[in-house]
Amino acid sequence: MRQSIQYTIDTACQSYVEGWALGPAGRCTVEVVVDGRPVGNAVTGIRRSDVAAALPHIPGSDESGFIYAFTERDLAHATRDASVWLRISSDRTVIETEKIAIPVPAASESSRIARSPFPQAVTGAIVARSPNLAASDLTSNQGAVAALEVLEHLVKRGPRPVPGVHRYLSYLRTVSTSATFAQKYFPKANVNRTGEKDSTGMLTNPVEMLTIAHHLYVLADAGVPGAVLEFGCYKGYSTSVLSTACHLLGRHLDVFDSFSGLPVTDSTVYRPGEFAGGLEEVKQNIAEFGRPEVVTLNPGFFSDSLPGWQPKPVMCLWMDVDLEQSAIDALKVFPNLDRRGALFSHECQPQSFSGDRPVPHRGPDDVVGPITDAFVAVGRHPVGLFLSGHTGAFWDAHDGTPVLHPEPFARLLALATQ
């Protein structure tokens, strides 16, 4: 049987419920019910040109919109997942809509968790909703997935805006758009290739770079000071993405590269001159796809350029250096890395980690060994995880800010870009 009242709930969240409703004769009365208790009538008569275009034959379709803003009193005695529905009336016909759960956090709950892989405001919002999630939970894959389920629910049904949450998602969306746009149009063919390994101009993917960009936000939000250092930029795709993130965060990006390819080493895998991106070529790519105003390029092999670098606080290190000796040279800056900061490296595989313990495979093509050595040399205890592509993350077990696991990060990215 055809329903005599038509309606759509466009938004139902902790702040308000809105949509449109029409009876055969036009405008309806919309009563809002929370956990079985009527709390008030929605404001009706709001203009809806989209409904008028779809249902021009129904009188009043152009003014069929409604909205109801919840007050503290409306939700004061609600359950944690308040059940909200509407009682819509037109003439003598009354229908009840489907029930929608909206989160109602208790005011007394804590809003802060230390060493979370999420920003503090986001962590606070998650904890207010699910206080059973502790800091140790959020650092695990399972706990972070549970946190993402809470965050997804808050974004869909929580207040508008959730303080700190939408700014965070907006940042991820902006950097993601930049990364995927650059991936689409970045020069793919390397006309100066030396072999198959460097035949393409892009050797990192957007997800790898966005994982790093996400952690930069978390570190900046936690007040970790300093610049971001990149070792090995090749043609400049990674630099373009990171420079966009740094620009949004008000941080500087120091980039170190020979701009003439790999140095001479004992490696049997890599050859001198591979992965060369010329200085002017890289500058042009960053200008086209990134934010050159926050970038300083430091030409030369690391052993030559780093002695002239003015030491400064460092928030994060990103290495795409291929070689053990290059990693050793680059990691001379490691003491400048804040204890809460992180190091990301492109020369990683899943077998580079056993649980959260980095596993070196010593040799001229291994960088995990120099990374663990650098941590130990300054009294830090390295832990980490494999992310995606060839990228792994490392941080101090006691003071470092943990990096978000791949599975919850994928859900987070989908939430930000929907």
C-alpha positions as CSV (number, residue, x, y, z in Angstrom):
1,M,0.0,0.0,0.0
2,R,1.3,3.5,-0.9
3,Q,2.4,5.4,2.2
4,S,0.4,8.7,2.5
5,I,3.3,10.6,4.1
6,Q,6.7,10.9,2.5
7,Y,9.8,12.0,4.4
8,T,13.6,11.9,4.5
9,I,15.8,12.5,7.5
10,D,18.9,14.2,6.0
11,T,20.8,14.6,9.3
12,A,20.4,13.2,12.8
13,C,23.2,14.0,15.2
14,Q,23.8,15.2,18.7
15,S,23.1,18.8,17.7
16,Y,20.0,18.5,15.6
17,V,17.7,16.5,13.3
18,E,16.6,17.8,9.9
19,G,14.9,16.7,6.8
20,W,11.6,17.1,4.9
21,A,8.1,15.6,5.2
22,L,5.0,15.8,3.1
23,G,1.5,14.5,3.4
24,P,-1.0,14.3,0.5
25,A,-2.2,17.8,1.3
26,G,1.2,19.3,2.0
27,R,3.0,20.4,5.2
28,C,3.2,18.0,8.2
29,T,3.7,18.3,11.9
30,V,7.0,16.7,13.1
31,E,7.3,15.7,16.7
32,V,10.8,14.6,18.0
33,V,11.0,11.6,20.4
34,V,14.1,10.7,22.4
35,D,14.2,7.3,24.1
36,G,10.4,7.2,24.0
37,R,10.0,10.7,25.5
38,P,8.6,13.4,23.2
39,V,10.9,16.5,23.5
40,G,9.3,19.0,21.2
41,N,8.1,19.8,17.7
42,A,10.4,20.6,14.8
43,V,10.3,24.0,13.0
44,T,8.6,23.3,9.7
45,G,8.0,25.3,6.5
46,I,11.7,25.5,5.6
47,R,12.2,26.0,1.9
48,R,13.3,22.9,-0.1
49,S,13.7,23.5,-3.8
50,D,15.0,20.0,-4.3
51,V,11.8,18.5,-2.9
52,A,9.7,20.8,-5.0
53,A,11.6,19.8,-8.1
54,A,11.1,16.1,-7.3
55,L,7.4,16.3,-6.1
56,P,5.9,19.4,-7.9
57,H,2.4,17.9,-7.8
58,I,2.2,18.0,-4.0
59,P,1.1,21.3,-2.5
60,G,3.7,22.9,-0.3
61,S,6.6,20.7,-1.5
62,D,8.7,23.8,-1.8
63,E,8.3,24.5,2.0
64,S,8.5,20.9,3.2
65,G,11.7,21.2,5.3
66,F,12.0,20.8,9.0
67,I,14.7,21.1,11.7
68,Y,14.8,20.5,15.4
69,A,17.8,21.6,17.6
70,F,18.4,19.5,20.7
71,T,18.9,21.3,24.0
72,E,20.8,20.0,27.0
73,R,17.5,19.3,28.7
74,D,16.4,17.1,25.7
75,L,19.4,14.8,26.1
76,A,20.0,15.1,29.9
77,H,18.4,11.8,30.7
78,A,19.1,10.0,27.5
79,T,20.9,6.7,27.3
80,R,24.5,6.7,25.9
81,D,23.1,5.7,22.5
82,A,20.0,7.8,22.6
83,S,17.2,6.4,20.3
84,V,15.7,9.2,18.3
85,W,12.7,9.0,16.0
86,L,10.0,11.3,14.6
87,R,6.3,11.2,14.8
88,I,5.0,12.8,11.6
89,S,1.3,13.9,11.3
90,S,-0.7,15.0,8.3
91,D,-4.5,15.4,8.6
92,R,-5.5,12.2,10.5
93,T,-2.5,10.2,9.4
94,V,0.4,9.6,11.8
95,I,3.6,7.6,11.1
96,E,6.7,7.0,13.1
97,T,10.1,7.0,11.4
98,E,12.9,4.5,11.9
99,K,14.9,4.8,15.1
100,I,18.4,6.4,14.9
101,A,21.0,6.1,17.6
102,I,22.9,9.2,18.4
103,P,25.8,9.4,20.9
104,V,25.3,11.2,24.2
105,P,28.6,11.3,26.1
106,A,28.6,11.9,29.9
107,A,30.0,15.3,30.8
108,S,32.2,13.9,33.6
109,E,34.3,11.6,31.4
110,S,38.0,12.3,30.7
111,S,38.9,14.0,27.4
112,R,42.6,13.2,27.3
113,I,44.7,10.2,26.7
114,A,48.5,10.3,26.5
115,R,50.5,8.8,23.6
116,S,47.5,8.3,21.4
117,P,48.0,7.8,17.6
118,F,45.2,10.4,17.2
119,P,45.2,14.1,18.0
120,Q,44.2,15.0,21.5
121,A,40.8,16.6,20.7
122,V,39.9,13.5,18.6
123,T,41.1,11.2,21.3
124,G,39.0,13.2,23.8
125,A,35.9,12.8,21.7
126,I,36.5,9.1,21.3
127,V,37.1,8.6,25.1
128,A,34.1,10.6,26.0
129,R,32.0,8.2,23.9
130,S,33.8,5.0,25.0
131,P,35.8,5.5,28.2
132,N,36.7,1.8,28.2
133,L,39.2,2.5,25.4
134,A,42.5,3.2,27.2
135,A,45.8,4.6,25.8
136,S,47.2,1.1,25.4
137,D,44.2,0.0,23.4
138,L,44.5,2.9,20.9
139,T,48.1,2.0,20.1
140,S,47.1,-1.5,18.9
141,N,45.4,-2.3,15.6
142,Q,42.3,-3.7,17.3
143,G,42.0,-0.8,19.6
144,A,42.5,1.8,16.9
145,V,39.8,0.0,14.7
146,A,37.4,0.3,17.7
147,A,38.3,3.9,18.0
148,L,37.6,4.5,14.3
149,E,34.2,2.9,14.7
150,V,33.4,5.4,17.5
151,L,34.8,8.3,15.4
152,E,32.7,7.3,12.4
153,H,29.6,7.3,14.6
154,L,30.5,10.7,16.1
155,V,31.0,12.3,12.7
156,K,27.8,10.9,11.4
157,R,25.6,11.4,14.6
158,G,27.6,13.6,16.9
159,P,27.4,17.4,17.4
160,R,28.1,19.8,14.5
161,P,30.9,20.5,14.7
162,V,32.8,18.2,17.0
163,P,35.6,20.5,18.3
164,G,38.9,19.6,16.7
165,V,37.5,16.6,14.7
166,H,36.3,18.4,11.6
167,R,39.5,20.5,11.4
168,Y,41.5,17.2,11.5
169,L,39.4,15.6,8.8
170,S,39.6,18.7,6.7
171,Y,43.4,18.6,6.9
172,L,43.5,14.9,5.8
173,R,41.0,15.6,3.0
174,T,43.1,18.6,1.7
175,V,46.4,16.7,1.8
176,S,44.8,13.6,0.2
177,T,43.4,15.7,-2.6
178,S,46.9,17.2,-3.2
179,A,48.5,13.7,-3.1
180,T,46.1,12.1,-5.5
181,F,46.1,15.0,-7.9
182,A,49.9,15.0,-8.0
183,Q,49.9,11.2,-8.5
184,K,47.6,11.6,-11.5
185,Y,49.6,14.3,-13.3
186,F,53.2,13.9,-11.9
187,P,55.7,13.1,-14.7
188,K,55.7,9.3,-14.7
189,A,58.4,8.4,-17.2
190,N,62.1,9.0,-16.2
191,V,63.8,9.9,-19.4
192,N,67.2,9.8,-17.7
193,R,66.7,6.3,-16.3
194,T,69.7,4.1,-15.7
195,G,67.7,0.8,-15.6
196,E,64.4,-0.8,-14.7
197,K,64.5,0.3,-11.1
198,D,64.3,4.0,-11.9
199,S,62.2,3.8,-15.0
200,T,59.3,5.6,-13.3
201,G,59.4,9.1,-11.8
202,M,57.3,8.0,-8.7
203,L,58.5,5.4,-6.3
204,T,56.1,6.2,-3.4
205,N,52.3,6.1,-3.4
206,P,49.8,8.5,-1.9
207,V,48.9,6.2,1.0
208,E,52.5,6.0,2.1
209,M,52.8,9.8,2.1
210,L,49.4,10.4,3.6
211,T,50.3,8.1,6.5
212,I,53.3,10.3,7.2
213,A,51.2,13.5,6.7
214,H,48.7,12.2,9.3
215,H,51.4,11.6,11.9
216,L,52.8,15.1,11.3
217,Y,49.3,16.4,12.3
218,V,49.3,14.3,15.4
219,L,52.8,15.4,16.4
220,A,52.0,19.1,15.7
221,D,48.8,18.8,17.7
222,A,50.8,17.4,20.6
223,G,53.1,20.4,20.5
224,V,56.2,18.6,19.3
225,P,58.5,21.3,18.0
226,G,60.7,21.4,15.0
227,A,61.1,20.9,11.2
228,V,60.5,17.9,9.0
229,L,63.6,16.4,7.4
230,E,63.5,14.4,4.1
231,F,66.5,12.4,2.9
232,G,66.2,11.3,-0.7
233,C,63.5,13.1,-2.7
234,Y,64.1,11.6,-6.2
235,K,61.9,13.6,-8.6
236,G,60.0,15.4,-5.8
237,Y,56.6,13.6,-5.5
238,S,57.1,12.9,-1.8
239,T,58.4,16.4,-1.2
240,S,55.3,17.9,-2.9
241,V,52.9,16.0,-0.6
242,L,54.9,16.6,2.5
243,S,55.3,20.3,1.7
244,T,51.5,20.6,1.4
245,A,51.2,19.1,4.9
246,C,54.0,21.2,6.3
247,H,52.4,24.4,4.8
248,L,49.1,23.6,6.5
249,L,50.8,22.9,9.8
250,G,53.2,25.9,9.7
251,R,56.3,23.7,9.6
252,H,59.4,23.8,7.5
253,L,60.7,21.0,5.3
254,D,64.4,20.5,4.9
255,V,65.2,18.2,1.9
256,F,68.6,16.5,1.4
257,D,69.4,14.9,-1.9
258,S,72.5,14.6,-4.2
259,F,70.3,15.4,-7.2
260,S,72.6,13.2,-9.2
261,G,71.6,9.7,-8.0
262,L,73.0,7.2,-5.6
263,P,76.7,7.3,-4.5
264,V,79.3,4.6,-5.0
265,T,78.9,1.7,-2.4
266,D,79.5,-2.0,-2.0
267,S,75.8,-2.7,-2.9
268,T,75.2,-5.5,-5.5
269,V,71.6,-4.3,-5.9
270,Y,72.0,-0.6,-6.5
271,R,74.3,1.2,-9.0
272,P,75.8,4.6,-8.7
273,G,73.7,7.3,-10.4
274,E,70.4,5.4,-10.1
275,F,67.3,7.4,-8.9
276,A,68.7,10.8,-10.1
277,G,66.3,13.8,-10.1
278,G,68.0,17.0,-11.3
279,L,67.8,20.0,-9.0
280,E,65.9,22.2,-11.5
281,E,63.6,19.3,-12.3
282,V,62.7,18.8,-8.7
283,K,62.2,22.5,-8.1
284,Q,59.8,22.6,-11.0
285,N,57.8,19.6,-9.8
286,I,57.5,21.0,-6.3
287,A,56.4,24.4,-7.7
288,E,53.7,22.6,-9.7
289,F,52.5,20.1,-7.1
290,G,53.6,21.3,-3.7
291,R,54.3,24.4,-1.6
292,P,57.9,25.5,-2.4
293,E,57.7,28.3,0.1
294,V,58.2,25.9,3.0
295,V,61.0,23.9,1.4
296,T,64.7,24.2,1.6
297,L,66.7,22.0,-0.8
298,N,70.2,20.9,0.4
299,P,72.1,19.6,-2.7
300,G,74.9,17.0,-2.3
301,F,75.6,13.6,-0.8
302,F,74.5,13.5,2.8
303,S,78.1,13.3,4.0
304,D,78.9,16.6,2.2
305,S,75.7,18.6,2.8
306,L,74.9,17.8,6.5
307,P,78.1,19.4,7.9
308,G,76.7,22.7,6.5
309,W,73.2,22.2,7.9
310,Q,72.4,24.4,10.9
311,P,71.2,22.1,13.6
312,K,67.6,22.7,14.8
313,P,64.8,20.8,16.5
314,V,63.3,18.0,14.4
315,M,59.7,16.7,14.6
316,C,60.0,13.9,12.1
317,L,62.4,12.2,9.7
318,W,61.6,10.7,6.3
319,M,64.2,8.6,4.6
320,D,64.2,7.1,1.1
321,V,67.9,6.4,0.9
322,D,68.2,2.8,-0.3
323,L,71.7,2.2,1.1
324,E,73.1,1.4,4.5
325,Q,75.9,3.9,4.2
326,S,73.5,6.6,3.1
327,A,71.3,5.9,6.2
328,I,74.4,6.1,8.5
329,D,75.3,9.5,7.0
330,A,71.7,10.8,7.2
331,L,71.2,9.6,10.8
332,K,73.9,12.0,12.1
333,V,70.9,14.3,12.6
334,F,69.0,11.8,14.7
335,P,70.0,13.4,18.1
336,N,68.0,16.4,16.9
337,L,64.8,14.3,16.7
338,D,62.4,15.0,19.5
339,R,61.9,12.0,21.7
340,R,58.1,12.2,20.9
341,G,58.9,12.3,17.2
342,A,59.0,9.5,14.6
343,L,61.2,8.2,11.8
344,F,59.7,6.8,8.5
345,S,61.8,4.8,6.0
346,H,61.0,3.6,2.5
347,E,63.3,0.6,2.6
348,C,61.1,-1.6,4.7
349,Q,59.1,-4.9,4.2
350,P,56.7,-6.7,6.5
351,Q,59.7,-8.9,7.6
352,S,61.5,-5.7,8.8
353,F,59.4,-6.1,12.0
354,S,58.6,-8.9,14.3
355,G,55.6,-7.7,16.3
356,D,56.6,-4.2,17.0
357,R,60.4,-5.0,17.1
358,P,62.5,-3.8,14.2
359,V,64.5,-6.6,12.6
360,P,67.8,-5.5,10.9
361,H,69.1,-7.6,8.0
362,R,72.7,-6.3,8.1
363,G,74.3,-5.5,4.8
364,P,75.0,-2.7,2.3
365,D,71.3,-2.5,1.3
366,D,69.8,-2.6,4.8
367,V,68.7,0.6,6.5
368,V,66.9,-0.9,9.5
369,G,70.2,-1.7,11.2
370,P,71.4,1.9,11.1
371,I,68.0,3.1,12.3
372,T,68.0,0.8,15.4
373,D,71.6,1.8,16.0
374,A,70.7,5.5,16.0
375,F,68.0,4.9,18.6
376,V,70.2,2.9,20.9
377,A,73.1,5.4,20.6
378,V,71.0,8.1,22.3
379,G,69.3,5.8,24.8
380,R,66.1,5.2,23.1
381,H,64.2,1.9,22.5
382,P,62.9,1.5,18.9
383,V,59.6,0.0,18.2
384,G,57.6,0.3,15.0
385,L,55.4,-1.3,12.3
386,F,55.2,-1.8,8.6
387,L,52.7,0.5,6.9
388,S,52.4,0.0,3.2
389,G,54.3,-0.1,-0.1
390,H,57.9,-0.1,1.2
391,T,57.4,2.2,4.2
392,G,57.9,1.5,7.9
393,A,57.6,3.7,11.0
394,F,59.9,3.8,14.0
395,W,59.5,5.6,17.4
396,D,60.7,5.4,21.0
397,A,58.9,2.8,23.0
398,H,58.7,5.0,26.1
399,D,58.3,8.6,24.9
400,G,57.4,8.3,21.2
401,T,54.0,9.0,19.8
402,P,52.7,5.8,18.2
403,V,51.9,5.7,14.5
404,L,48.4,4.6,13.4
405,H,48.1,1.1,12.0
406,P,47.3,0.6,8.3
407,E,43.7,-0.8,8.7
408,P,42.3,2.0,10.9
409,F,44.2,4.6,8.8
410,A,42.4,3.3,5.7
411,R,39.1,3.8,7.4
412,L,40.1,7.2,8.7
413,L,41.1,8.3,5.2
414,A,37.8,7.0,3.8
415,L,35.9,9.0,6.5
416,A,37.8,12.2,5.6
417,T,37.4,11.9,1.9
418,Q,33.8,10.7,1.6
